[in-house]
Amino acid sequence: LPWWLVAVGAGAFTGWLVRVATTFEIGLVVAVVTAAAAVTVVAAYGAATVQASDEGLRAGRAWLDRAHLGTVEPLDAEGWSRAFGEDGDLRAFTFTRPYIRTGV
């Protein structure tokens, strides 16, 4: 939710800045276009997908062949935090978002 509010706020703020220098109509158009662009960026960032199949695992644009996969273990918030902290491997490829608290 905070990212969506920032995106809409960026549009409103930019529209206000343009409105001060020009007309209300131009400011409104700039606000709507900027908010739409910011919302598109937030949506694209949050639309990362993870897919598992018989061939392997796809995380975003990355691909891991089945031969390189181990066992799958669901992690709660505490386990997830440990996996990125004291129990983590610095060499590991990670695919996460800062607002996600659980994983595999």
N, C-alpha and C positions, 0 to 999 in steps of 0.2 A: 504493500500500500504506500509506503513512503516514496518509492520510486515513481509511482503514478502521480502522486501529488507534486513531486519535483518537476515532472514533465509538464503537467498542466500549469504549474506556477511559472515555469520558464516561458511558456507561451504568453501567459498573462503579463508577466514583467516586460517581455520584449514588446508586446503590443502597447503597453503603457508608455514605454520609452519612445516608440515611434509616434504614438498619438500626441505626445508632448511637442514633437517637432513638426507634425503634419496635422491631418484631420482625424476625426473620430473614425470615419469609415476605413481609412487606410490602416490605422492602428488596429482596428477590429480584424481586418483581413490578415495582417501580419501576426496577430495573436493566434488566430485559428490555424494558420499555416504552420507557425512555429510549434504550437502545441501538438498538432497532428504529426509533425516530423519527430518531435521528442517522444511521443507515445509509440510511434513506429519503432524507434530505436530501443525503447524499453521492452516492447513486445518481442522484438527479434532477439534481444539478449536473453530474455526469460524463456524463449521457446526451444531451448536446448533439449535434445532428446537422447535417450539411451535405449538401444534396441539389442536384444539378445536373440540369437537364432542358432540353428545347428552348425552353421559355418563359423560363427564367432560373435564378437561383441562390437557394436558401434556406439561410440560416445561422442556426440556432436559430429565433427568431421574425422575423428580418429577411428581407426579400425584395428582390432586385435583378433588374430586368428585363433580358432578353437584350441590349437596345439599349445598355445601359450596361456591358456586360462586355467586357473586352479579352482578350488571350491568357492562357492558363493556363500557369504555369511551376512545376514542382515544386521545392521548396527543401529542401536538406539542412539540418543543424543550423547550419552557419555562415551559409548564406544566410538562414535564418529569423531568426537573431540580428541580422544586418545589416538585414533588413527592418523590425525593430522598434527599430533603433538609428540608425546613421549614414545609412542609405539610406531610412529610413522617412519617410512623409508624415504629419505631425501631423493633417491633415484627414481621413485615411483611416478608414473604419469597419473595425475589427478584430474578429475572433471567434476567440478562442483560450483555452486553459487553461494555467496556469503549468507543468504537468507535461508538456506537449507540446513537442517539440523540432524538429519538421519540419512542413511545410505546403505550401500552394500560393498 
